[in-house]
Amino acid sequence: MARPKLTVVGAGNVGATAAHWAAAQELADVVLVDVVEGMPQGKALDLMQARPIMGFNVEIVGANDYGPTADSDVVIITAGIARKPGMSREDLINTNKNIVAEVTRQVVAKSPNAFLIIVSNPLDAMCYVAYKVSGFPRERVMGMAGILDTARYRCFIAMELGCAVEEIQAMVLGGHGDEMVPVVSATNVSGIPLTELLPPERIAALVERTKKGGGEIVALLKTGSAYYAPAAASVQMAAAILKDHKRVVPVSAYLDGEYGLKDLFFGVPVVLGAGGVEKIIPLKLTPEEEELLKKSAAAVAKTRDELKM
Ligand code: TXD
């Protein structure tokens, strides 16, 4: 039986790291595409040469064209520019809109049945671009943000409590911007509500750090944004689809009335499996959380409108 094919467009920090992790877990054969001549080929060859040492057996190829991507099962799109200190994700909109539109056109011409996982920022708006340009059904177009933001939140809680990260169950919903909503009412530690383990002011501090989690790393790196955790989150989504894991995770999904929102990509809990976004799960929120989610939706809708699509 042929192995599945995963294409990663943009062989920069997130893309190359995603290729690395996908290959290391033998998830699929990997095609790395970038506009920079020789770079994706070089990274692919380097990864191929890591195989005898690390002991994984998949093919990794690099390309500057879409020929080798034909009939991909899943395509992760990371192409575009990343934030530098002082920039918001929204500052990237004009450059990345054109890049994501062009990449999507090329991808769908070769892989009409693929699932698209968008990573480029501003995330929810770039999902909208890929959705419109691809013409794919909404189950097959989604954005990676919620798994990453939730991982940051879980990480900060585990650090605070001095317990294993696996014990923290949580959800960060809404747009992938400063208005994202870590849902405290849905946060527990092995079933114990977080509110029973930490005082409100400590929880508020962890929520705040989560919301600014991407910016904290941009400020430290100075030349770009985070990539290890973003790549890991993207690969988890690809794995959920390729292996029909039916994970219940937050992703940016196209809403058509769910959560009271229409024609908008927004971070919500979904079931992610072989059918892509198989189900959007409604969540009971506190009135305060509802209010925060509304604010986040307004910010995402504003960015979508700036696309003029
Ligand atoms: O949570 C999330 N969704 C995110 C999003 C987390 C981390 C990074 N996030 C965004 O992903 C970030 O704001 C950027 O918009 C993308 C990619 O971030 P990365 O850190 O990987 O940026 P790099 O290292 O600059 O890589 C981008 C690559 C680079 O090699 C370019 O040459 C390439 O994209 N690129 C293209 N490839 C193919 N086709 C076209 N047109 C193209 N244009 C640029």
Boltz pocket constraint, residues with backbone or C-beta under 6 A from the ligand:
constraints:
  - pocket:
      binder: B
      contacts: [[A, 9], [A, 10], [A, 11], [A, 12], [A, 13], [A, 14], [A, 15], [A, 33], [A, 34], [A, 35], [A, 36], [A, 78], [A, 79], [A, 80], [A, 81], [A, 82], [A, 83], [A, 92], [A, 96], [A, 99], [A, 102], [A, 103], [A, 118], [A, 119], [A, 120], [A, 121], [A, 123], [A, 144], [A, 145], [A, 148], [A, 176], [A, 224], [A, 225], [A, 226], [A, 227], [A, 230]]
      max_distance: 6.0
